[in-house]
């Protein structure tokens, strides 16, 4: 899995990087065919304080690309919401690609 964590208008500290990595482990635990993950953490220059910390993520899995974004007053809370959204998308994708129907048993005469 290729992981890229970048920051826009902020420095990605080692503590923040490790927090994002530990949260993204939940996604790889549910679906192990994750190819590429790109995380962008942003602090928007707004006058209001609400929802100015943003987290965005692009995930490339086998057969699909997924995107999610989250905004919150706290960057760690934004990362939590982001991972929740991505986890739901990954689980739904995994359910879609699995076979749910079985072949009917043959009759014996």
N, C-alpha and C positions, 0 to 999 in steps of 0.2 A: 504494500500500500504506500503510495506516494502522498506525503502530507506537506502542505504548504500553508503556513500561518503568516499573514502579513497585517500590518497596521497602517491606517491612514489617519494622519494627525495625532498619532500616539505611538509610543515605543512599546513593542511587545516584550514585556519583561519575562525572565525565566519562570517566575511564579505563574504568570498568566498563560504562558505556553504550556506548562505542565498541567494546568487546570483544564485547558482545552483538550489536551491529549487524553487525560483520564476520562473526560466526559465522552469523547469520541470512541473510546473503547467499548462503550455500550452498543454502538452501532455495529462494530465489527464482531461483537459477541452474538448479535442476532443474525447477521448475514456476513459470511466470510469472503464473499467475492467482490469486495470493494477494491477498485483499481486506483482511483485518484481522489484526493480530498483537498479542496482549496478553501481556506477560511480567511475572511477579510473582517477585521475589527476596525470600527470607525468611530471617531468622536466628531459629531456634527457641530458646526459653529452656529448654533442658534441662540437667540436671546433667552428663550424659555428653557428651563432646566429639565422638563419632562421629555422622556424618550429621546435623549440626544446621544445615547450610547447604542451603537448598532452592531450587530453581528450578522454576517452573511456567509453562506456556505454553498459550494457546488460539489456534488458528489457524482463521480462516474462509477457506476457498477456495471457488471456484465449485462449488457442489453438495455441499459437505460441511463439517463442523466437526471439528477434531481437537484433542486434548488430550494433553499429556505432562507428566510431572513427574519430577524427579530430586533425590536428596539425597546429599550428600557432605560430607566434613570441610572441603573447600576449595570456595569459591563458584565459582571459575573452572572447576574440574573438574566441578562440578554443571552448569554451563552447557554444557560440552562434551558430557556425557552426554545432556542434554536435547536438544541440537541433533541428536545422532546418532539419537535415538528419533524426533524429528519428521521427519528426513530420510527414514528408512525408511517412515514413514507416508505422506509426500507422494509418494514414488516409487511405492509400492504403489497409491495413489489414482490417480496418473497412468497407471499400467499398466491399471487397471480401466476408465478412461474411454476409452482409445484402442481403436480397432477393430483386432483381431488377425486377423480372418478376411477373406478376399478372395472376391469373386464368382467362381464357377467359369467358366472359359472356355467359350464356346459351341462346339458341334461343327459342323464343316463337312462337309456331305454332298455 
